[in-house]
């Protein structure tokens, strides 16, 4: 059975209940910076290349060094929080993330920056699932948990949407190093806040062990899969390096499944996927994970390359995305009580219609109506649809498995995001190359490529809405743990 009431040392610290609102604020700020650091570097890449003499491959690894370790270690980070205590693991991950950010900002060579980003991703992989599990174990009353999860989902979405905005502002007003330095004072404040607000752990024997062989296998396999996607963008899906990485990923992930079937203390008990809401939420999260970052990627390029905006202006022009995400998450906290399934379907359909609208962007159409309005409504839909998936993924398991459920959901989102982003970028590039070869002006061809990819993104959101019809009917916020055999 997956115990519904079993807790770790950190969850029931006698004499110190912690401060729930402060814990929520800390978790939201942490989730925000973890997601933010995926995309905040994009606008700063040209300046990094000039200062550190980075090659195009080196520039890509500034982005992907973080993504690889972030996606690869999420399951280990979530399970470590369950077994070793959320407070201790959270503070350790936060300290690692903050120190790595300082090292990245101080880098004098390209390899130093890439290495710091790899370590930063490891810290983020520990923080993201731990922050989510802190919320699910701190707020046990269903309505309060739904509100807290809505705020956390909005913070994560805002981090993804604001990456380009904040990166553009910091690079334009200061320099590229501040996209990393900004994490240092915030990280230090969060460490102090965590020591104050989170309940201290009580020493007691662990009810399980960290499955280190399983952790190494799934981490390496996930990293190989994401690396294959990254390499495919440069060399194509049929290149020897891409196929080799895919083969390694399949081999390692298969070995991981076989390992988990026999392990006495598995990292991911396979029986957890019998929880229908958890399994379906992970599948839907993987499906739509690449649509939001792809939308922001295409619009960032459209604003700068086609409309000719500076990095600072382009960053400010993306503000409707952050407002939309925040407004959608706020609305979801109220809508989900009337039905998580309907809320998810409605959010996906709104995003799908908005992305279809965005797909009509044109070099001569301007910004306000063709970009700003549908960008806001698309992100509002993403903000609405995020909370029902988080609730579905975490409500079917007990608090002892909150970190695992959080790690699974974040891993599905990150791996799905890498696959989806690579696929949509390939679609856009293929369309643009075809039109350019046919003699179309470069700005027209580029915009048409973006529009085609956005239209595919709209179709993915409609498909997700159809898949959402299979989500269990939530009984108006009463999330009851489902027992699962096999542990």
C-alpha positions as CSV (number, residue, x, y, z in Angstrom):
1,X,0.0,0.0,0.0
2,X,1.0,3.6,-0.5
3,X,0.2,4.9,3.0
4,X,-2.1,7.8,3.0
5,X,-1.1,9.0,6.5
6,X,2.5,8.0,6.8
7,X,4.7,11.1,7.3
8,X,8.4,11.9,7.2
9,X,10.3,13.5,10.1
10,X,9.7,17.0,8.7
11,X,5.9,16.7,8.6
12,X,5.0,16.3,12.2
13,X,7.5,18.2,14.3
14,X,6.0,18.5,17.8
15,X,6.1,21.9,19.4
16,X,6.8,23.7,16.1
17,X,4.0,23.9,13.5
18,X,5.8,26.3,11.3
19,X,4.1,29.3,9.5
20,X,1.9,28.1,6.6
21,X,1.7,31.5,4.9
22,X,5.4,32.0,5.1
23,X,6.0,28.5,3.8
24,X,3.7,29.2,0.9
25,X,5.6,32.4,0.1
26,X,8.9,30.6,0.3
27,X,7.7,27.8,-1.9
28,X,6.3,30.2,-4.5
29,X,9.4,32.3,-4.7
30,X,11.5,29.1,-5.0
31,X,9.3,27.7,-7.8
32,X,9.4,31.0,-9.6
33,X,13.2,31.2,-9.7
34,X,13.6,27.6,-10.7
35,X,11.4,27.9,-13.7
36,X,12.6,31.5,-14.4
37,X,16.2,30.3,-14.8
38,X,15.3,28.0,-17.7
39,X,14.6,31.0,-20.0
40,X,16.1,34.1,-18.3
41,X,19.4,33.6,-20.1
42,X,17.9,33.6,-23.7
43,X,18.0,37.4,-24.2
44,X,21.5,37.6,-22.6
45,X,23.1,35.0,-24.8
46,X,24.6,37.4,-27.4
47,X,26.3,39.4,-24.6
48,X,27.7,36.2,-23.0
49,X,29.1,35.1,-26.4
50,X,30.9,38.4,-26.7
51,X,32.3,38.5,-23.2
52,X,33.3,34.9,-22.9
53,X,34.1,34.0,-26.5
54,X,31.5,31.2,-26.5
55,X,30.9,29.1,-29.6
56,X,27.4,28.5,-30.8
57,X,27.6,25.0,-29.2
58,X,28.8,26.6,-26.0
59,X,25.9,29.0,-26.0
60,X,23.4,26.2,-26.4
61,X,25.0,24.4,-23.4
62,X,24.5,27.5,-21.3
63,X,20.8,26.8,-21.7
64,X,20.8,23.0,-21.9
65,X,23.3,22.4,-19.1
66,X,20.6,23.7,-16.7
67,X,17.8,21.8,-18.5
68,X,19.6,18.5,-18.5
69,X,20.4,18.3,-14.8
70,X,17.1,19.9,-13.8
71,X,15.0,17.3,-15.7
72,X,17.4,14.4,-14.9
73,X,17.5,14.8,-11.1
74,X,13.8,15.7,-10.3
75,X,12.8,12.2,-9.2
76,X,15.8,11.9,-7.0
77,X,15.2,15.3,-5.5
78,X,11.5,14.5,-4.8
79,X,12.2,11.2,-3.2
80,X,15.1,12.5,-1.1
81,X,12.7,15.1,0.3
82,X,10.3,12.3,1.3
83,X,13.0,10.2,3.0
84,X,15.5,12.7,4.4
85,X,13.1,15.5,5.5
86,X,11.7,18.3,3.3
87,X,13.1,21.1,5.3
88,X,16.7,19.9,5.3
89,X,16.6,18.9,1.6
90,X,15.0,22.2,0.7
91,X,17.6,24.3,2.4
92,X,20.5,22.2,1.0
93,X,19.1,22.6,-2.5
94,X,18.5,26.3,-2.1
95,X,22.1,26.8,-0.9
96,X,23.4,24.8,-3.8
97,X,21.3,26.8,-6.3
98,X,22.3,30.1,-4.8
99,X,26.1,29.4,-4.8
100,X,25.9,28.1,-8.4
101,X,24.2,31.3,-9.4
102,X,27.0,33.3,-7.8
103,X,29.6,31.2,-9.7
104,X,27.7,31.6,-13.0
105,X,27.7,35.4,-12.6
106,X,31.4,35.5,-11.8
107,X,32.4,33.1,-14.6
108,X,35.5,34.3,-16.6
109,X,35.6,31.4,-19.1
110,X,32.8,29.7,-21.1
111,X,33.4,26.3,-19.4
112,X,33.0,27.9,-16.0
113,X,29.6,29.3,-16.9
114,X,28.4,25.9,-18.3
115,X,29.7,24.1,-15.3
116,X,27.9,26.5,-12.9
117,X,24.7,26.1,-14.9
118,X,24.9,22.3,-14.5
119,X,25.2,22.6,-10.7
120,X,22.4,25.2,-10.7
121,X,20.2,22.7,-12.5
122,X,20.9,20.1,-9.8
123,X,19.9,22.6,-7.1
124,X,16.7,23.4,-9.0
125,X,15.9,19.7,-9.4
126,X,16.0,19.4,-5.6
127,X,14.0,22.6,-5.0
128,X,11.1,22.2,-7.5
129,X,9.5,19.0,-6.2
130,X,10.3,19.8,-2.6
131,X,8.6,23.1,-2.8
132,X,5.5,21.4,-4.2
133,X,5.5,18.7,-1.6
134,X,5.9,21.3,1.1
135,X,2.6,22.8,0.0
136,X,0.7,19.5,-0.2
137,X,1.8,18.5,3.3
138,X,1.5,21.9,4.9
139,X,-2.1,22.6,3.6
140,X,-4.1,19.5,4.4
141,X,-7.6,20.9,4.2
142,X,-8.8,20.5,0.6
143,X,-10.0,24.1,-0.1
144,X,-6.9,25.6,1.5
145,X,-4.7,23.2,-0.4
146,X,-6.4,24.1,-3.7
147,X,-5.8,27.8,-3.1
148,X,-2.2,27.3,-2.1
149,X,-1.6,25.1,-5.2
150,X,-3.2,27.8,-7.4
151,X,-0.8,30.4,-6.0
152,X,2.2,28.0,-6.5
153,X,1.1,27.1,-10.1
154,X,0.7,30.8,-10.9
155,X,4.2,31.5,-9.5
156,X,5.7,28.7,-11.7
157,X,3.8,29.9,-14.8
158,X,4.9,33.5,-14.2
159,X,8.5,32.3,-13.9
160,X,8.2,30.7,-17.4
161,X,6.5,33.7,-18.8
162,X,8.7,36.4,-17.2
163,X,12.0,34.8,-18.2
164,X,12.3,36.9,-21.3
165,X,11.0,40.0,-19.6
166,X,13.4,40.0,-16.6
167,X,16.3,38.8,-18.8
168,X,15.8,41.6,-21.2
169,X,15.5,44.3,-18.5
170,X,18.5,43.1,-16.5
171,X,20.7,42.8,-19.7
172,X,19.5,46.1,-21.1
173,X,19.9,48.1,-17.9
174,X,22.9,46.3,-16.3
175,X,24.7,43.4,-18.0
176,X,24.3,39.7,-18.5
177,X,25.9,38.7,-15.2
178,X,22.9,40.0,-13.4
179,X,20.6,37.4,-14.7
180,X,22.5,35.1,-12.3
181,X,23.4,37.6,-9.6
182,X,19.7,38.4,-9.0
183,X,19.3,34.9,-7.5
184,X,21.9,35.4,-4.8
185,X,20.2,37.9,-2.4
186,X,16.9,36.2,-3.1
187,X,18.4,32.8,-2.3
188,X,20.0,34.1,0.9
189,X,16.7,35.6,2.1
190,X,14.9,32.3,1.3
191,X,17.4,30.3,3.3
192,X,16.8,32.5,6.3
193,X,13.0,32.3,5.8
194,X,13.1,28.6,5.5
195,X,15.0,28.3,8.7
196,X,12.4,30.4,10.4
197,X,9.1,29.3,8.8
198,X,9.5,25.6,8.1
199,X,9.1,23.2,11.0
200,X,12.3,21.5,12.2
201,X,12.7,17.8,11.6
202,X,12.6,15.3,14.4
203,X,15.3,12.6,14.3
204,X,13.7,9.2,13.7
205,X,14.5,6.2,11.6
206,X,13.8,6.4,7.9
207,X,10.9,4.3,6.5
208,X,12.8,3.4,3.4
209,X,16.0,4.1,1.6
210,X,17.2,6.1,-1.3
211,X,17.4,3.8,-4.3
212,X,20.7,5.0,-5.5
213,X,21.1,2.5,-8.4
214,X,17.6,3.3,-9.6
215,X,18.3,7.0,-9.2
216,X,21.5,6.8,-11.2
217,X,19.8,4.8,-14.0
218,X,16.7,7.1,-14.4
219,X,18.7,10.3,-14.0
220,X,21.2,9.2,-16.7
221,X,18.4,7.8,-18.9
222,X,16.4,11.0,-18.7
223,X,19.5,13.1,-19.3
224,X,20.3,11.0,-22.4
225,X,16.8,11.5,-23.7
226,X,16.9,15.3,-23.2
227,X,20.4,15.4,-24.7
228,X,19.2,13.5,-27.8
229,X,16.5,16.1,-28.3
230,X,19.0,18.9,-27.9
231,X,21.4,17.4,-30.3
232,X,18.6,16.7,-32.8
233,X,18.0,20.4,-33.1
234,X,21.6,20.8,-34.5
235,X,22.2,17.6,-36.3
236,X,18.8,16.1,-37.1
237,X,16.9,13.1,-35.8
238,X,18.7,10.6,-38.1
239,X,22.3,11.6,-37.2
240,X,24.5,9.0,-35.5
241,X,24.9,11.1,-32.3
242,X,21.1,11.5,-31.9
243,X,20.3,7.9,-32.5
244,X,23.1,6.8,-30.1
245,X,21.7,9.0,-27.4
246,X,18.2,7.8,-28.0
247,X,19.4,4.1,-27.8
248,X,21.2,4.8,-24.5
249,X,18.1,6.5,-23.1
250,X,15.8,3.6,-24.1
251,X,18.3,1.1,-22.7
252,X,18.7,2.9,-19.3
253,X,15.0,3.7,-18.9
254,X,14.1,0.1,-19.6
255,X,16.8,-1.0,-17.1
256,X,15.2,1.4,-14.6
257,X,11.8,-0.1,-15.0
258,X,13.2,-3.6,-14.5
259,X,15.1,-2.4,-11.4
260,X,12.1,-0.8,-9.8
261,X,10.1,-4.0,-10.2
262,X,12.6,-5.9,-8.0
263,X,13.9,-3.2,-5.6
264,X,13.0,-3.5,-2.0
265,X,12.8,0.3,-1.7
266,X,12.2,1.5,-5.2
267,X,12.7,5.1,-6.2
268,X,9.4,5.0,-8.1
269,X,7.1,2.2,-7.0
270,X,5.5,1.2,-10.3
271,X,2.2,0.6,-8.5
272,X,1.9,4.4,-8.1
273,X,0.8,4.6,-11.7
274,X,-2.3,2.6,-10.8
275,X,-3.5,5.9,-9.3
276,X,-5.5,7.0,-12.4
277,X,-5.4,10.7,-11.6
278,X,-1.6,10.7,-11.2
279,X,-0.9,8.7,-14.3
280,X,-3.2,10.8,-16.5
281,X,-2.0,14.1,-15.1
282,X,1.6,13.1,-15.9
283,X,0.6,12.2,-19.5
284,X,-1.2,15.4,-20.1
285,X,1.6,17.5,-18.5
286,X,4.1,15.8,-20.9
287,X,1.8,16.5,-23.9
288,X,1.3,20.2,-23.3
289,X,4.7,20.9,-21.6
290,X,6.4,22.3,-24.7
291,X,3.6,24.6,-25.9
292,X,4.1,27.4,-23.4
293,X,7.9,27.7,-23.7
294,X,7.6,27.4,-27.5
295,X,5.1,30.2,-27.6
296,X,7.4,32.5,-25.6
297,X,10.4,31.5,-27.7
298,X,8.7,32.3,-31.0
299,X,7.2,35.6,-29.8
300,X,10.6,36.7,-28.3
301,X,12.2,36.2,-31.7
302,X,9.2,37.7,-33.6
303,X,9.4,40.9,-31.5
304,X,13.1,41.3,-32.0
305,X,13.9,39.9,-35.4
306,X,10.7,40.9,-37.2
307,X,9.3,43.9,-35.4
308,X,12.8,45.2,-34.6
309,X,12.4,45.7,-30.8
310,X,15.4,46.0,-28.5
311,X,15.9,43.3,-25.8
312,X,14.5,45.8,-23.2
313,X,11.4,46.6,-25.3
314,X,10.8,43.0,-26.2
315,X,11.0,42.0,-22.6
316,X,8.4,44.6,-21.6
317,X,6.2,43.6,-24.6
318,X,6.0,40.1,-23.1
319,X,4.4,41.4,-19.9
320,X,0.9,40.4,-20.9
321,X,2.0,36.7,-20.6
322,X,2.9,37.1,-17.0
323,X,-0.3,39.0,-16.2
324,X,-2.3,36.3,-18.0
325,X,-0.7,33.4,-16.2
326,X,-1.2,35.1,-12.8
327,X,-4.9,35.9,-13.6
328,X,-5.5,32.4,-14.8
329,X,-4.1,30.8,-11.7
330,X,-6.2,33.1,-9.5
331,X,-9.3,32.1,-11.5
332,X,-8.4,28.4,-11.3
333,X,-8.4,28.5,-7.5
334,X,-12.1,29.4,-7.6
335,X,-13.1,27.4,-10.7
336,X,-11.5,24.1,-9.6
337,X,-13.9,23.8,-6.7
338,X,-16.7,23.5,-9.2
339,X,-14.9,20.7,-11.1
340,X,-11.2,20.1,-11.9
341,X,-12.0,18.3,-15.1
342,X,-14.1,21.1,-16.6
343,X,-11.6,23.7,-15.4
344,X,-8.7,21.9,-17.2
345,X,-10.7,21.4,-20.4
346,X,-11.8,25.1,-20.5
347,X,-8.3,26.3,-19.9
348,X,-6.9,24.1,-22.7
349,X,-9.6,25.2,-25.2
350,X,-9.0,28.9,-24.4
351,X,-5.3,28.5,-25.0
352,X,-5.9,26.5,-28.2
353,X,-8.2,29.2,-29.6
354,X,-5.8,32.0,-28.6
355,X,-2.8,30.2,-30.1
356,X,-4.7,29.8,-33.4
357,X,-5.3,33.6,-33.2
358,X,-1.6,34.2,-32.6
359,X,-0.7,32.0,-35.5
360,X,-1.9,34.8,-37.8
361,X,1.0,37.1,-36.8
362,X,2.3,39.2,-39.7
363,X,5.4,41.5,-40.2
364,X,3.1,44.4,-40.9
365,X,0.3,43.8,-38.4
366,X,2.0,45.4,-35.4
367,X,1.8,44.4,-31.7
368,X,-1.3,45.2,-29.8
369,X,-4.2,43.2,-31.4
370,X,-2.3,40.4,-33.2
371,X,0.2,39.7,-30.3
372,X,-0.7,41.3,-26.9
373,X,-4.4,40.3,-26.7
374,X,-4.1,36.6,-27.8
375,X,-0.9,36.3,-25.7
376,X,-2.8,37.4,-22.6
377,X,-5.7,35.0,-23.2
378,X,-3.4,32.1,-24.2
379,X,-1.5,32.5,-20.9
380,X,-4.7,32.9,-19.0
381,X,-5.7,29.5,-20.3
382,X,-2.4,28.0,-19.3
383,X,-2.8,29.4,-15.9
384,X,-6.3,27.9,-15.5
385,X,-5.3,24.5,-16.8
386,X,-2.1,24.1,-14.6
387,X,-3.9,23.8,-11.3
388,X,-6.2,20.9,-12.1
389,X,-3.2,18.8,-13.2
390,X,-1.3,19.6,-10.0
391,X,-4.3,18.7,-7.9
392,X,-4.9,15.5,-9.9
393,X,-1.2,14.4,-9.6
394,X,-0.9,15.0,-5.9
395,X,-4.3,14.2,-4.4
396,X,-4.2,10.4,-5.0
397,X,-1.2,9.7,-2.8
398,X,-0.5,10.3,0.9
399,X,1.9,12.8,2.3
400,X,4.8,10.3,2.5
401,X,4.8,10.2,-1.3
402,X,4.1,13.9,-2.0
403,X,7.7,14.4,-3.1
404,X,7.6,11.5,-5.4
405,X,4.3,12.7,-7.0
406,X,5.8,16.2,-7.3
407,X,9.0,14.9,-8.9
408,X,7.0,12.8,-11.4
409,X,4.8,15.7,-12.4
410,X,7.8,18.0,-12.8
411,X,9.8,15.4,-14.7
412,X,6.9,14.8,-17.1
413,X,6.6,18.5,-17.7
414,X,10.3,19.0,-18.3
415,X,10.8,16.0,-20.6
416,X,7.6,16.8,-22.4
417,X,8.6,20.4,-22.7
418,X,12.0,19.5,-24.2
419,X,10.4,17.2,-26.7
420,X,7.6,19.6,-27.6
421,X,9.8,22.6,-27.9
422,X,12.2,20.7,-30.2
423,X,9.4,19.5,-32.3
424,X,7.7,22.9,-32.7
425,X,11.0,24.6,-33.4
426,X,11.7,22.0,-36.1
427,X,8.3,22.6,-37.7
428,X,8.9,26.4,-37.7
429,X,12.4,26.0,-39.2
430,X,11.2,23.6,-41.9
431,X,8.4,25.9,-42.9
432,X,10.7,29.0,-42.9
433,X,13.4,27.2,-45.0
434,X,10.8,26.1,-47.5
435,X,9.5,29.6,-48.0
436,X,12.9,31.2,-48.1
437,X,14.0,28.6,-50.8
438,X,10.9,29.6,-52.8
439,X,12.0,33.3,-52.8
440,X,9.8,34.7,-50.0
441,X,11.2,37.7,-48.0
442,X,13.0,36.6,-44.9
443,X,10.7,38.3,-42.4
444,X,7.6,36.8,-44.1
445,X,9.1,33.4,-44.2
446,X,10.2,33.6,-40.5
447,X,6.8,34.8,-39.4
448,X,5.0,32.1,-41.4
449,X,7.2,29.5,-39.7
450,X,6.3,30.8,-36.3
451,X,2.6,30.8,-37.2
452,X,2.6,27.3,-38.5
453,X,4.2,26.0,-35.2
454,X,1.8,28.0,-33.1
455,X,-1.1,26.5,-35.1
456,X,0.3,23.0,-34.2
457,X,0.5,24.1,-30.6
458,X,-3.2,25.1,-30.8
459,X,-4.0,21.6,-32.0
460,X,-2.0,20.1,-29.2
461,X,-4.0,22.1,-26.6
462,X,-7.3,20.9,-28.2
463,X,-6.0,17.3,-28.1
464,X,-5.2,17.8,-24.4
465,X,-8.7,19.1,-23.8
466,X,-10.0,15.8,-25.2
467,X,-7.6,13.8,-23.0
468,X,-8.8,15.8,-20.0
469,X,-12.3,14.4,-20.4
470,X,-10.8,11.2,-18.9
471,X,-9.7,12.9,-15.7
472,X,-11.6,11.5,-12.7
473,X,-14.4,13.7,-11.5
474,X,-13.2,15.6,-8.4
475,X,-15.8,15.9,-5.8
476,X,-15.6,19.6,-5.4
477,X,-12.1,19.7,-3.8
478,X,-12.4,16.6,-1.7
479,X,-9.2,14.9,-2.8
480,X,-9.2,11.5,-1.2
481,X,-6.1,9.4,-1.3
482,X,-6.4,6.2,-3.3
483,X,-4.7,3.1,-1.8
484,X,-2.1,1.5,-4.0
485,X,-0.7,-1.9,-3.6
486,X,2.8,-2.9,-4.2
487,X,5.0,-1.0,-1.8
